[in-house]
């Protein structure tokens, strides 16, 4: 086998690995559907934020600083989006923006609460957009699409 044919797979594997690391960055996400005690459907958006990094809260005290985290759910006739909530964020002075901000570190779980209009199984499409920063730098905002299956309601 010619040397070029043996090297190409190695180079491609390396390039794909680098792209995965860059795309992943310091924050990774997982998505799951659960039912709450009131019979509503909840999409849990679980972030895993690397140590030393943080993502900003859903609401920030001012508009002239970092971008807040945004959860977008594609509208559907099968459900109504009631609210998106988050754990209590930390409130600190951010050296990157020289202002007080609210953010999450560690493993915050955001929750999109839905009221279903029908009992059939449905697919919920959406995205979470966030900005990750550490004490020295911020990365450009990233949007992560998701698709979550809600099983049919039991009768």
N, C-alpha and C positions, 0 to 999 in steps of 0.2 A: 504494500500500500504506500503510495507517495506520501512524503512528509507533510505536504500541505493538507492532505485529507485527514491526517491524524491530528494536526494542530487546530484546524477549524472548530471541531466540537469543543475543545478545551477553551478556546477564545470565546465562543458563544456562551458556554456555561459560565465563564467569569463575567461576561457582560450582563447576562441575565441576573446573576447574583448581585452585582452592583446596583442594577436597576431596582431590584427588590428592596435592598437596604435603603436606597434613596427614597423610594416611594413610601416605605414604611415610616421612616423618620423616628422621632422619639415617642410617637403616640401610635398605638394600634387599637382597633375597635372590634367588638363582637356585638351581635344583635340577637335578641331572643324575644319571643312573645310569651306573656304570662297573663293569667286572669287575676284581678284583684278581688278583695272581699265583697265588693259591691257589684260584681258580675261584669265589670268593664274589662276590656282588653287593654293590655299595657305592652308597649314595645320598650324593652330595656336596651339602652345604648350604653354599653360598658366600655369605658376607656381604660387603657393600661398606659400610664404616662411614666416614662423612664425617670429615674431619680435625678433631681436637679432641674427638671423641666416642669412646665405647667401649661394648662389651657385656660382660657378666660371663661368667666361665668356667662350665663345666658343674658344677663343684664349688667351693664357697667354704669358707674356713677356719671361718667361724662362721655360725649361722643367724639372728642378730639384726641383719643388715645388708641389703644389696641382695639381690634375687632372682637366683639363677643362671639361666643359659640352660638351657632344657629342650627336648629333642627327643622328640616322641611319635610313634610309628609305630602305626597301627591294626593290631591283631592279624589274622593271616590263617592259614589252614591251608596256604597255599602257600609260606610261608617262616618262618624263625625269626630273630628279632633277636638277634644275638650280642653286639654292643656298639655304643656311640656314643663316638667319640673326637674329640679336638680337638688343635690345635697347642699347644705349650707357651705358657701365658698369661703375661702380665707380672704381677708381684706388687709392688704399691705401696701406700702409705698413701693412702686415698681421703678427700679433705677433706669430701665430702658425708656420710660415715658415721663419720668419725673412727676408722677401723680399717684394717688391712691387708686388701686384697682381691686377687683374681686376675681379670684381664680381658684382652680382645682389642681391638685397634684395627686399622685398615687393612683388610685383606681376608682374614680367617680362613676356613678351610674346615673345617667339621665333617663327620664321616664316620659314617654309620650302616651297619654291616656286617651283611649278611643271608646266611643259608644257605638256599638254595632247596630245597624238598622235591619239586619237579617241574620239568620242563623247559619247560612252556608259558609263553607270554607272560603277564605279570601286571601289575596296577596296584597300586602302593604308595601308600597315603594316609597323611598325617601332618600334623604342625604343628610349628613351632618357636616357642617363647615366649621373649621376651628383654626386657631392660630396658636402655635406652640412657641414658647419662649423659655429661656433660662435667664440667669442674672446678667448675662453679657450680650445676648443676641436674640432676635426673633426670626422665625422662619416665615416665609410667605403663607397666607391662608391656604388650607387644603380642604377639598370637598371629597367626602367618602360616601359613595352611594351604597344603599342597602336594600334588601328585599327580604321580607319576613312573611312566613305563612301563618295565618291564623286558622286553626282547625275549626271544623263545623261545631256549632254549639250543641251540646247534648240536650235532648228533649226530655 
